[in-house]
Amino acid sequence: MRLINEITRDGFFWIKENLFQSYLNSLMTLLIVVFIGYLFLDFLGFLINADWTVVEVNRRLLLLGRLPLGNEIRGWLILWFSMILISSSIGIWGSPNIKDFLIIFIISLVIFFIFGTLNSIYHILITYLISFSPYFFSKYFLRKKYFELSKRVLIFSWILIIPIFIIILLIGNGPKPNLWGGFLLNIILASVAIVAGFPLGLILGLGRASSFPVIKIASTFYIEVIRGAPLVAWLLLAWFVLPTFLPNLFGLNEVSIVVRAMIVLSIFASAYIAEVIRGGLQSIPKGQLEAADALGLSTIDSTFNIILPQAIRVVIPALVSTFIAMFKDTSLVFILALTDLLQVGRLIPEQEPEFFGRQLEALLVVAFLFWVVSISLSNLSSRLEKAMGIGVR
């Protein structure tokens, strides 16, 4: 009881000091509360009165696009494998609290409400079991002698996550990449762009900061050329021009349009990541290099053991922002005739007459799914910054 009274007293003190400190402050607080309350009630009324049939009928199309019937298990396998890696990683490296678990549960519940059906209730239960079991096992039951081995396995699995996804989709006479679509396509394209673009951007950032003129000029030319044109232009080039540059060897000049999109997105992401890395390198004091020279370290040792770790630590917020922007930019692949999540949400009301005029409901679900991924990456960035003490003196 005493603890509750102390918490209540502290809460009232905080409200008084921050929200009602003066007459003007009190007036602004009341106006903002009224405005937010009006927006919330209006939005809540729309959610209650809206016709969500367009989403209920087309949820498979939103999630998997034109993926042929009978291949849904491939999407579930990708989801389960991802949840095992995420849950195990949080259990080994993270320390979430009850609030984090509650937010994850609510978001996943909404997503399953959107995409779940009575026929997939077992898949949903399995997903929840897979989502939480690896965390508790790695957190409380994993023996210490296997702890370091588990870290290495997880790191190796994260490195191979994209090839594993593609194998799951293609193995056993799987559907052609042109038939991948929906939310699944956005996730795969963004993952490939980030995983392939980050090491390339790292090399380019180091190259632009290099003291060797040839390397610096070549890296600068690459970065400025790629950043000098919009992503839409590069995607169109991938559609019409890229096949003419690829040799007629093993069918390279006939690669799938999805693979071309992966190549362009990775190249585009690498140019922006390179500039972020270069900014981090410029923030490191010259005294760090002088200290490395005094210790007799080579240029490679000082770069990869002293300079680069500090530079990446500084630019984590900018890097995650670049990853979020790249994930949202995957919606531009609609110009390549690919049915990504946004394209599906836009075309459903146009292609099906009974849902004409229901664009808002479909696009609201699309926006929510993009928001879930973006806010998850943003929360990950905040946790990394807090764990590394970024911005704390």
CORPE-V337912 format. One line per field, one symbol per residue. phi: phi as a letter, one per 20 degrees, with the letter a starting at -180 (. if undefined). burial: + if it has 16 or more other ideal C-beta (glycine too) atoms within 10 Angstrom, else -. A space follows every 50 residues. Layout:
phi->???
burial->???
//
This chain:
phi->.ffffffffffffffffddcfbffffffffffffffffffffffffffef eefgfffdffffedmeggfndffffffffffffffffffffeddbfdfff ffffffffffffffdfcffdfffffffffffdffffffecdffffdffff fffffffffeffgfgffffdfmlfffgfefamfgfffffffffffeffff ffffffffefeegffffffffgffffffcffgfffffffedggfeefecl mffcfgffffffffffffffffffffffffffeeffffffffffenffff fffedcffgfffffeggffffffffffffffffffemeefgffffeegfe edgfdfndfffffffgfffffgfffffffffffffffemfnde
burial->-------------------------------------------------- -+-++--++++++++-+----+-++--+++++++++++++++-+------ ---+---+--++-++----+--++--+--+++-++--++--+-------+ ---+------++--++-++----++-+-++++++++++++++++++++-+ ++-+++++++----+---+--++--+----+--++--++--+-------- ----+-++++++++++++++++++++++-++--+----+--+-------- -++--+++--++-+++++++++++-++-++++++-+-++++++++++++- ----+--++-++-+++--++--++--+--++-+++--------
//
